[in-house]
């Protein structure tokens, strides 16, 4: 099988685009900027979704579903929110088509204009807070902890599969609380949930922090985030959690009677991750041979390729493999037997390597005689012969666990090696030019300086790290006093 993948070192962007397509994850749709997620890609997203959904429910959240369409007037109620999303909104103006009188297909019926235009949801705060007004009357109704799995539309001009598309899949949590402190704790908790998921399941090390005012979610008082570093030295925002204060509660008049019998506006949060995580997974770990998937998210953890001549020999090998497959499945390992007779073993090896299956087992006539099986790890390419008289299940589970840890450690080492400190603007620029990665530098706290640095270097403040110690210094750009360092990077 000829993979035809470009090398990451030569054209990282092309390598990524080709890998997404050749590994059968997704393809462009007929609608510009949208994507078709193919079964193998969707199966990875399903595993992400299942783990996140479990984590949300363990922290007390319930799933609901809200409409795709939002009345335009709802967006007008929260000024910062509408300003933040206005340029990305898709608008429905009519509700009917009719046949063209000239016989040229269908046209919009001008008589079917909506009284009020509908916005295809870019996010659901407005329609959800409209509902919360009816759901919340008393402190007994709080906290209200709701999550939604949905699609959203944000009209993007420059798109890339998974990373930035006009329509994408995500989850969005929306919660209401009786006190400011409870809401802040919720927003922080969900940032930590995302961080745990990224590190324990995606094997993706992240930095937790706060966004600057310029980078906050539209309508939020504070935005918490997790930031990751891709192999090309660019950062990627992998998840955000927002403390909304009482902004949406006041905009939609969501009040409750507190324990003292007085009316108060509730405090809110929202938080979300999307199919952008698929892009992060690909870019953080994969290599020039294809995907490298952490075992916990791999749709197929073990693929078995029989090597044979003739149907009779295949049947003999399959008979020996059947109890192995059944035993692994009982242990919760996902296994695929590739017994296709239309492709040679070399083609199959290359295909499963491209698709990032963590472990490949191969058995041929000699293995059958010797009661052995060949084990190949996807992350290192390391091969070993295993004696089937020993405990194969234990060996496979141990290798999968070791791979999960090893993939994380490799990404962590790369991330840590690519955080560099700059104390003046010349070194700041030279680090970005020569290495990319995160640059830890002092910032004077002004949006003006933040914007000037962005204009001159294309680097943005990715976050103000939560674990940052106070450190007296001077802004890398303006020279004005600064209390702590922030992390800059070029980003997706």
C-alpha positions as CSV (number, residue, x, y, z in Angstrom):
1,X,0.0,0.0,0.0
2,X,1.4,3.4,-1.0
3,X,0.5,5.9,1.7
4,X,1.8,8.9,-0.2
5,X,2.0,11.0,2.9
6,X,4.1,14.1,2.8
7,X,6.7,14.4,5.6
8,X,5.8,16.6,8.5
9,X,9.1,18.3,8.4
10,X,8.5,19.4,4.7
11,X,4.9,20.5,4.8
12,X,3.1,20.0,8.1
13,X,-0.2,21.4,6.9
14,X,-0.3,19.2,3.8
15,X,0.8,16.2,5.9
16,X,-2.2,16.8,8.2
17,X,-4.8,17.3,5.4
18,X,-3.6,14.2,3.6
19,X,-3.5,12.1,6.7
20,X,-7.1,13.0,7.6
21,X,-8.2,11.9,4.2
22,X,-6.0,8.8,3.7
23,X,-6.7,7.4,7.2
24,X,-10.4,7.6,6.3
25,X,-11.3,10.0,9.0
26,X,-13.1,12.8,7.1
27,X,-13.5,14.5,3.8
28,X,-14.8,17.8,2.5
29,X,-18.5,18.0,1.8
30,X,-20.3,19.6,-1.2
31,X,-21.0,22.6,1.1
32,X,-17.9,24.7,1.3
33,X,-16.3,24.7,4.7
34,X,-18.3,21.7,6.0
35,X,-17.1,18.1,6.4
36,X,-18.2,14.6,6.2
37,X,-16.9,12.5,9.2
38,X,-16.4,9.0,7.9
39,X,-17.1,5.9,10.0
40,X,-13.5,5.4,11.3
41,X,-13.2,9.1,12.2
42,X,-16.7,9.1,13.8
43,X,-15.8,6.0,15.9
44,X,-12.9,7.9,17.5
45,X,-15.3,10.8,18.2
46,X,-17.8,8.4,19.7
47,X,-15.1,7.1,22.1
48,X,-14.3,10.7,23.1
49,X,-18.0,11.4,23.5
50,X,-18.6,8.4,25.6
51,X,-15.8,9.1,28.1
52,X,-16.7,12.8,28.4
53,X,-20.4,12.0,28.8
54,X,-19.5,9.6,31.6
55,X,-17.3,12.3,33.3
56,X,-20.1,14.9,33.0
57,X,-22.7,12.6,34.6
58,X,-20.3,11.7,37.4
59,X,-20.1,15.4,38.2
60,X,-23.9,15.7,38.4
61,X,-24.8,16.9,34.9
62,X,-27.8,15.7,32.7
63,X,-28.2,15.8,29.0
64,X,-30.9,17.7,27.2
65,X,-31.5,19.1,23.7
66,X,-32.4,22.6,22.5
67,X,-33.4,23.9,19.1
68,X,-31.1,24.4,16.2
69,X,-32.8,27.7,15.3
70,X,-32.6,30.8,17.6
71,X,-34.8,33.8,17.1
72,X,-32.7,36.8,16.1
73,X,-34.1,38.9,18.9
74,X,-32.6,36.5,21.5
75,X,-29.1,37.3,20.4
76,X,-29.8,41.0,20.7
77,X,-30.4,40.7,24.4
78,X,-26.8,40.2,25.4
79,X,-24.7,42.9,23.7
80,X,-21.2,41.4,24.1
81,X,-22.5,38.0,23.0
82,X,-24.1,39.2,19.8
83,X,-21.1,41.4,18.9
84,X,-18.8,38.4,19.4
85,X,-20.8,36.1,17.1
86,X,-22.5,38.5,14.6
87,X,-19.9,37.9,11.8
88,X,-20.2,34.1,12.1
89,X,-23.9,33.7,12.0
90,X,-25.9,31.9,9.3
91,X,-29.4,33.4,9.0
92,X,-32.7,31.7,7.9
93,X,-34.9,34.3,6.2
94,X,-37.5,32.2,4.3
95,X,-39.4,28.9,4.9
96,X,-40.4,27.7,1.5
97,X,-39.1,27.0,-2.0
98,X,-41.0,26.9,-5.3
99,X,-40.4,25.9,-8.9
100,X,-38.8,28.5,-11.0
101,X,-41.2,29.8,-13.6
102,X,-38.4,29.5,-16.2
103,X,-38.0,25.8,-15.4
104,X,-34.5,26.3,-13.9
105,X,-35.0,24.3,-10.7
106,X,-36.2,25.8,-7.5
107,X,-36.1,29.3,-6.1
108,X,-36.9,30.9,-2.7
109,X,-40.5,31.8,-2.6
110,X,-40.5,35.6,-1.9
111,X,-44.0,35.2,-0.3
112,X,-42.6,32.9,2.4
113,X,-40.5,35.4,4.3
114,X,-40.2,34.8,8.0
115,X,-41.6,37.5,10.3
116,X,-38.4,37.2,12.4
117,X,-35.2,35.8,11.0
118,X,-33.8,32.7,12.7
119,X,-30.1,32.2,13.5
120,X,-28.6,28.7,13.0
121,X,-27.0,28.2,16.5
122,X,-23.4,29.3,16.8
123,X,-23.8,28.5,20.5
124,X,-26.9,28.0,22.6
125,X,-26.6,30.4,25.6
126,X,-29.5,32.6,24.5
127,X,-32.1,29.9,23.7
128,X,-31.1,28.0,26.8
129,X,-31.3,31.0,29.2
130,X,-34.8,31.7,27.7
131,X,-35.8,28.2,28.9
132,X,-34.1,28.6,32.2
133,X,-36.4,31.6,33.0
134,X,-39.3,29.1,33.0
135,X,-37.4,26.3,34.8
136,X,-36.0,28.3,37.8
137,X,-38.2,29.9,40.4
138,X,-36.6,29.0,43.7
139,X,-33.2,28.1,45.3
140,X,-34.6,24.6,45.4
141,X,-34.3,24.5,41.6
142,X,-30.6,25.2,41.8
143,X,-28.0,24.3,40.8
144,X,-29.3,23.4,37.3
145,X,-26.6,21.4,35.5
146,X,-27.4,20.8,31.8
147,X,-25.2,19.5,28.9
148,X,-26.2,19.3,25.3
149,X,-24.5,17.2,22.5
150,X,-25.2,19.0,19.2
151,X,-23.9,20.6,16.0
152,X,-23.3,24.3,15.6
153,X,-22.6,26.6,12.7
154,X,-20.0,29.4,12.7
155,X,-19.5,30.7,9.2
156,X,-15.7,30.3,8.6
157,X,-14.0,31.5,5.4
158,X,-10.7,29.6,6.0
159,X,-11.5,26.1,7.0
160,X,-9.5,22.9,7.7
161,X,-11.0,19.5,8.5
162,X,-11.7,19.1,12.2
163,X,-9.7,22.1,13.2
164,X,-12.0,24.8,11.8
165,X,-15.2,24.1,9.9
166,X,-18.4,26.0,9.3
167,X,-20.4,23.2,11.0
168,X,-18.9,21.1,13.7
169,X,-20.0,18.7,16.5
170,X,-19.6,19.5,20.1
171,X,-21.0,19.5,23.6
172,X,-22.0,22.6,25.5
173,X,-22.7,22.7,29.2
174,X,-24.9,25.4,30.6
175,X,-25.4,25.7,34.4
176,X,-27.2,28.0,36.8
177,X,-26.2,28.6,40.4
178,X,-27.4,30.4,43.5
179,X,-24.1,32.1,44.3
180,X,-21.1,33.6,42.5
181,X,-18.7,31.2,44.2
182,X,-20.7,28.1,43.2
183,X,-20.6,29.2,39.5
184,X,-16.9,30.0,39.6
185,X,-16.2,26.5,41.2
186,X,-18.3,24.9,38.4
187,X,-16.4,26.7,35.7
188,X,-13.1,25.7,37.3
189,X,-14.3,22.1,37.8
190,X,-15.1,21.7,34.1
191,X,-11.8,23.0,33.1
192,X,-10.2,20.4,35.2
193,X,-12.5,17.7,33.8
194,X,-11.4,18.7,30.3
195,X,-7.7,18.6,31.5
196,X,-8.2,15.1,32.9
197,X,-9.8,13.9,29.8
198,X,-7.1,15.3,27.5
199,X,-4.2,13.9,29.6
200,X,-5.7,10.5,30.6
201,X,-7.5,9.6,27.4
202,X,-6.0,11.7,24.6
203,X,-2.5,11.4,26.1
204,X,-2.3,15.1,25.5
205,X,-0.5,17.3,28.1
206,X,-2.3,20.6,28.6
207,X,-1.7,23.9,30.4
208,X,-4.6,25.2,32.4
209,X,-5.1,28.9,32.6
210,X,-7.2,32.0,32.1
211,X,-7.8,33.9,28.9
212,X,-7.1,37.6,28.6
213,X,-10.0,40.0,28.3
214,X,-9.4,40.2,24.5
215,X,-9.6,36.4,24.2
216,X,-12.6,35.7,26.4
217,X,-15.8,34.1,25.2
218,X,-18.3,36.8,24.1
219,X,-20.5,37.5,27.2
220,X,-18.2,35.9,29.8
221,X,-16.7,37.5,32.9
222,X,-13.9,34.9,32.9
223,X,-12.8,32.2,30.5
224,X,-10.8,29.2,31.7
225,X,-9.0,27.1,29.1
226,X,-6.7,24.2,28.4
227,X,-4.0,24.8,25.9
228,X,-1.9,22.1,24.1
229,X,1.1,22.2,21.8
230,X,1.1,20.5,18.4
231,X,4.2,19.0,16.8
232,X,4.7,22.0,14.5
233,X,5.1,24.3,17.5
234,X,1.7,25.9,17.2
235,X,-0.7,26.0,20.2
236,X,-4.3,24.7,20.1
237,X,-7.1,25.6,22.4
238,X,-8.4,22.2,23.4
239,X,-11.3,23.3,25.6
240,X,-12.9,26.3,27.4
241,X,-15.1,26.9,30.4
242,X,-16.7,30.2,31.1
243,X,-17.9,32.0,34.2
244,X,-20.8,34.1,32.9
245,X,-21.5,36.0,36.0
246,X,-25.1,37.2,35.9
247,X,-24.9,38.6,32.4
248,X,-27.3,36.1,30.7
249,X,-29.5,35.8,33.8
250,X,-30.1,39.6,33.6
251,X,-30.5,39.6,29.9
252,X,-33.2,37.0,30.1
253,X,-34.5,37.9,33.6
254,X,-33.7,34.6,35.2
255,X,-34.4,35.1,38.9
256,X,-34.9,32.9,41.9
257,X,-36.3,33.3,45.4
258,X,-33.4,32.8,47.8
259,X,-33.6,31.2,51.3
260,X,-34.4,34.6,52.8
261,X,-37.4,35.0,50.4
262,X,-35.7,37.7,48.3
263,X,-35.4,37.7,44.5
264,X,-31.9,37.4,42.9
265,X,-30.5,36.8,39.5
266,X,-28.8,33.4,39.2
267,X,-25.1,33.0,38.3
268,X,-24.2,31.1,35.2
269,X,-21.5,29.1,33.4
270,X,-21.0,27.5,30.0
271,X,-18.3,25.2,28.7
272,X,-17.5,23.1,25.7
273,X,-15.2,20.9,23.6
274,X,-15.7,20.0,20.0
275,X,-14.5,17.8,17.1
276,X,-11.5,20.1,17.1
277,X,-10.2,17.6,19.7
278,X,-9.9,15.2,16.7
279,X,-7.5,17.6,15.1
280,X,-5.5,17.8,18.3
281,X,-5.3,14.1,18.6
282,X,-4.0,13.7,15.1
283,X,-1.4,16.6,15.2
284,X,0.0,15.8,18.7
285,X,0.9,12.2,18.2
286,X,0.9,11.1,14.5
287,X,4.0,10.5,12.4
288,X,5.1,10.2,8.8
289,X,3.6,6.7,8.6
290,X,0.1,7.8,9.7
291,X,-2.0,8.0,12.8
292,X,-0.7,7.2,16.3
293,X,-3.7,6.7,18.4
294,X,-3.7,6.4,22.2
295,X,-5.1,2.9,23.0
296,X,-7.9,4.4,25.2
297,X,-9.4,6.1,22.2
298,X,-8.5,3.7,19.4
299,X,-11.6,2.2,17.8
300,X,-9.5,-1.0,17.2
301,X,-6.9,-1.7,19.8
302,X,-5.6,-4.9,18.3
303,X,-5.7,-6.0,14.6
304,X,-4.8,-9.6,13.8
305,X,-3.4,-10.4,10.3
306,X,-3.2,-14.1,9.4
307,X,-0.4,-14.9,6.9
308,X,-1.3,-17.9,4.8
309,X,-1.3,-19.6,1.4
310,X,-4.6,-21.0,0.4
311,X,-8.0,-21.3,2.0
312,X,-7.2,-24.4,3.9
313,X,-4.2,-22.8,5.7
314,X,-6.2,-19.7,6.5
315,X,-8.9,-21.9,8.1
316,X,-6.3,-23.6,10.2
317,X,-4.8,-20.3,11.4
318,X,-8.3,-18.8,12.1
319,X,-9.1,-21.9,14.2
320,X,-6.1,-21.2,16.3
321,X,-6.8,-17.4,16.5
322,X,-10.5,-17.8,17.4
323,X,-10.0,-18.5,21.2
324,X,-7.3,-15.7,21.3
325,X,-9.8,-13.2,19.9
326,X,-12.6,-14.3,22.2
327,X,-10.4,-14.2,25.2
328,X,-9.2,-10.7,24.4
329,X,-12.7,-9.4,23.8
330,X,-13.8,-10.8,27.2
331,X,-11.0,-8.7,28.7
332,X,-12.5,-5.6,27.1
333,X,-9.9,-5.3,24.3
334,X,-11.3,-4.3,20.9
335,X,-10.0,-6.7,18.3
336,X,-10.3,-7.0,14.5
337,X,-9.4,-10.1,12.5
338,X,-8.3,-9.0,9.0
339,X,-8.9,-12.1,6.9
340,X,-9.6,-10.3,3.7
341,X,-8.4,-12.4,0.8
342,X,-8.2,-9.5,-1.6
343,X,-5.1,-7.9,-0.1
344,X,-1.6,-9.2,0.7
345,X,-0.3,-9.0,4.3
346,X,2.1,-6.1,3.4
347,X,-0.8,-4.0,2.3
348,X,-2.7,-4.8,5.4
349,X,0.2,-3.9,7.6
350,X,0.6,-0.5,6.0
351,X,-3.1,0.2,6.1
352,X,-3.5,-0.5,9.8
353,X,-0.3,1.4,10.5
354,X,-1.8,4.4,8.7
355,X,-4.9,4.1,10.7
356,X,-3.0,4.1,14.0
357,X,-4.1,0.7,15.4
358,X,-2.0,0.4,18.6
359,X,-1.1,-3.3,18.4
360,X,-0.8,-5.6,15.3
361,X,-0.6,-9.4,15.8
362,X,0.5,-11.6,12.9
363,X,0.4,-15.4,12.7
364,X,1.7,-17.5,9.9
365,X,2.3,-21.2,9.4
366,X,5.6,-21.2,11.3
367,X,4.0,-19.4,14.2
368,X,1.2,-21.9,14.2
369,X,3.7,-24.8,14.4
370,X,5.7,-23.0,17.1
371,X,2.7,-21.8,19.0
372,X,3.9,-18.2,18.7
373,X,2.5,-14.9,17.5
374,X,4.2,-11.7,16.4
375,X,3.4,-8.5,18.3
376,X,4.1,-5.1,16.7
377,X,3.7,-1.8,18.5
378,X,2.4,1.2,16.4
379,X,4.1,3.9,18.5
380,X,7.7,2.5,18.3
381,X,7.5,-0.1,15.6
382,X,9.0,-2.6,18.0
383,X,8.4,-6.3,17.1
384,X,8.5,-9.3,19.4
385,X,7.6,-13.0,19.3
386,X,5.2,-14.1,22.0
387,X,4.8,-17.7,23.2
388,X,1.1,-18.5,23.3
389,X,1.7,-20.9,26.2
390,X,2.1,-17.8,28.3
391,X,-0.6,-15.3,29.2
392,X,-1.3,-13.3,26.0
393,X,-4.1,-11.3,27.5
394,X,-1.9,-9.9,30.3
395,X,0.8,-9.1,27.8
396,X,-1.5,-7.2,25.5
397,X,-3.1,-5.2,28.3
398,X,0.4,-4.4,29.7
399,X,1.6,-3.2,26.3
400,X,-1.6,-1.1,25.8
401,X,-1.1,0.6,29.2
402,X,2.6,1.2,28.5
403,X,1.7,2.7,25.1
404,X,-0.8,5.0,26.6
405,X,1.8,6.3,29.1
406,X,4.6,6.4,26.5
407,X,2.6,8.4,24.0
408,X,1.7,10.9,26.8
409,X,5.3,11.1,28.0
410,X,6.6,11.8,24.5
411,X,4.1,14.6,24.0
412,X,4.9,16.0,27.5
413,X,8.7,16.0,26.8
414,X,8.1,17.8,23.5
415,X,5.8,20.3,25.2
416,X,8.2,21.0,28.0
417,X,11.2,21.3,25.7
418,X,9.3,23.9,23.7
419,X,8.4,26.4,26.5
420,X,11.1,29.1,26.4
421,X,11.5,32.2,28.3
422,X,12.0,35.7,26.8
423,X,12.9,38.9,28.6
424,X,13.1,41.3,25.7
425,X,11.2,41.6,22.4
426,X,14.2,40.7,20.2
427,X,14.6,37.3,21.9
428,X,10.8,36.9,21.9
429,X,10.7,37.2,18.1
430,X,13.8,35.1,17.5
431,X,12.4,32.2,19.7
432,X,9.1,32.3,17.7
433,X,11.0,32.4,14.4
434,X,13.5,29.6,15.2
435,X,11.5,27.3,17.4
436,X,7.8,28.2,17.7
437,X,6.3,26.7,20.8
438,X,5.2,28.6,23.9
439,X,7.1,31.7,24.9
440,X,6.9,32.7,28.6
441,X,7.1,36.4,28.9
442,X,6.0,39.4,30.9
443,X,3.0,41.4,29.7
444,X,1.8,44.8,30.9
445,X,-1.8,43.7,31.1
446,X,-3.1,46.0,28.3
447,X,-5.1,45.0,25.3
448,X,-3.2,47.5,23.2
449,X,0.2,45.8,23.9
450,X,-1.4,42.4,23.3
451,X,-2.7,43.5,19.9
452,X,0.6,45.1,18.9
453,X,2.5,41.8,19.7
454,X,-0.1,39.9,17.6
455,X,0.3,42.3,14.7
456,X,4.0,42.1,14.7
457,X,4.5,38.4,15.4
458,X,1.1,36.6,14.8
459,X,1.5,35.3,18.4
460,X,-1.3,35.6,20.9
461,X,-1.5,35.2,24.6
462,X,-2.7,31.6,24.9
463,X,-3.4,31.8,28.6
464,X,-2.4,33.2,32.0
465,X,-1.3,29.9,33.6
466,X,-3.1,29.1,36.8
467,X,0.1,27.8,38.4
468,X,2.0,31.0,37.6
469,X,3.9,32.4,40.6
470,X,3.9,36.1,41.0
471,X,7.1,37.5,39.5
472,X,8.0,41.1,39.3
473,X,9.3,42.1,35.8
474,X,8.9,44.3,32.8
475,X,6.6,43.8,29.8
476,X,8.6,42.2,27.0
477,X,7.1,44.7,24.5
478,X,6.4,48.0,26.4
479,X,8.8,47.7,29.2
480,X,6.1,48.6,31.7
481,X,5.9,46.8,35.1
482,X,4.4,43.3,35.1
483,X,3.4,41.0,38.0
484,X,3.7,37.6,36.2
485,X,4.5,35.9,33.0
486,X,2.0,34.7,30.4
487,X,2.3,32.2,27.6
488,X,2.4,33.4,24.0
489,X,2.3,31.2,20.9
490,X,1.2,31.1,17.3
491,X,-2.0,29.1,17.3
492,X,-4.6,27.3,15.3
